[in-house]
Amino acid sequence: MNKTLLVIKREYFTRVKKKSFLLMTFLVPMLIIGMYALMIGLAIKGGDNVPTVEVVDDSGIFTRGFKDKKSVKFQNSVKTLDQARKKVVNNEDAFVLHIPKDIAAGGKLQLFSQKKAGISVISTIEDQINEQMRNKMLEDAGIDAETLDNIKPSFSVVSKELTAEGEKDSSSGAAMGVAFAAAILIYMSLFIYGVQVMRGIIEEKTSRIVEVVISSVKPFQLMLGKIVGIGLVGLTQFLLWIILSASLAAVATNMIFKDKIEAVKSNMPGQAAAVAESNKGVDLLNALGTVEWGYILPLFLIFFIGGYMLYSALFAAVGSAVDSDTETQQFMLPITLPLLFTYIMSFSFIVNNPDSSLSFWLSIIPFTSPIAMMVRLPFGVPFWQLSLSIALLIGGFILTTWVAARIYRVGILMYGKKVSFKELGKWFMYKG
C-alpha cells in the first residue's frame, strides 16, 4: 500500500506542478466566459456590413414599407425592375427584391444579387412579406389587425413538486441545463484523463523506465497508483474550474446588469426595458435555486470518480498493450462507443424521456451510467435505482480493474509486437 501511495503522490504532484496544468486551469474558465461574452456582444451589435435591399413593388400592396432590422435594411425603389437589375450587375453588394403584381394570387418573389444572400436576410424578407400580407387579408375581411395583435394571451406554467414535506418550486429548464452540464463534464473528463493514463503508460513503456519501476513495484500497484493519481489531478482541476468559473460568471453578471439596475434606481428613460432585463437575471437565479445542489453535487462526484476509475482501468490496459498512440485506435473504439452512444442519447432522448425503459437501463449499466444517471438525476430518480446504479458501477470498476491488471502485468513488458484482441485474451489467461 505504501508503494501505491508513492506512485499516487508522484503522478499527482508531477502533473500539478507542470506549467501546462496551471495554464489550462486558469485559462479554460477565462476562455469560456470570454467566448460567451463575445457571442452575446456580437449578437447585440450585429454584423458590420448590413446589406440594403431595394424593393421594387409592382403589386402596390406593400405601401407601408418594410422595417429595418439588425441583419438587413430596406429601401423602397421608384425604378423599374430592369433599371434595378442593372444596378445589381454593376454593384456586387446590391440586392433587389421584386414583388410581382400577382403576389396575392400566388406570384413568386424574386431576390436579385451577384452573391448569395444570408439566411437571416432571406428569413427577414419572408417574415415581413407574410406579416404585411396577413394584415391586408385581415383588413379585406373587416378585421382590425392592430386589435387582433393586442389580443395575445401569455401564460406560463409554474412547476410544483409534491413531496412528503409539502410542495416546493421546481424548474424543468434548470433541471435540463444541469443535466446537460453534468453529462458534458463527465464525458469530457472520462476522455481527457483516461487518455492521460494511457499516454503516461505508453511513455514509460517506450522509454523503458517501467522496467526499472517494475523491479520494486508490482504491476497492479503501479497501474492503480497511476489511475488514482491522475484522477486526483482531474478532480483538483475540475474543482478549480468550478470555483473560477463561478467567480468570473458572478463578476460578468454584475457588470451586465449594473447599468440596468442603475437605470431603474435613477428613473431613467427605458426603465421598463431595464426592469425586464433585470427580471430575466432574477428568474434565472430563481430557477437555479430550485435545483437540489446538495443532492446533485455529491452524486456527481460519485459518478465522476466511479466512471473515471472504470474507464481509466481499460485505458491503462490499452496503454500497456501498445507501443505508440497510433496503435491505440483499434482498441479505443470498443471502449468509447458506449460513452459516445450515451452522450448522443442524453441530448436527443434521455433528457426528454428520463423515466423510459431505455433511460433506466442506460443509467444502470456501469459503462453508460455515469452520463445517463447524471442526466436523469435532476428530474428525480427512485432511491433503489440510484443505489443499484452506484453498486453496479463500483462492481464494474472492480471487475474492469481486475481484468485490466491481468493484461497490464504482461503487456507492460512487451515491446515491438502487434497486438490483437486474441493476444489480449491470452495475456488475460496467463497464470502467475
Secondary structure, 3 states (H helix, E strand, C coil): CHHHHHHHHHHHHHHHCCHHHHHHHHHHHHHHHHHHHHHHHHHHHCCCCCCEEEEEECCCCCCCCCCCCCCCEEEECCCCHHHHHHHHHHCCCCEEEEECCCHHHCCCCEEEECCCCCHHHHHHHHHHHHHHHHHHHHHHCCCCHHHHHHCCCCCCCCEEEEECCEEEEECHHHHHHHHHHHHHHHHHHHHHHHHHHHHHHHHHHHCCHHHHHHCCCCHHHHHHHHHHHHHHHHHHHHHHHHHHHHHHHHHHHHHHHHHHHHHHHCCCCCHHHHHHHHHHHHHHHHHHHCCCHHHHHHHHHHHHHHHHHHHHHHHHHHHHHCCCHHHCHHHHHHHHHHHHHHHHHHHHHHCCCCCCHHHHHHCCCCCCHHHHHHHHHHHCCCHHHHHHHHHHHHHHHHHHHHHHHHHHHHHCCCCCCCCCHHHHHHHHHCCC
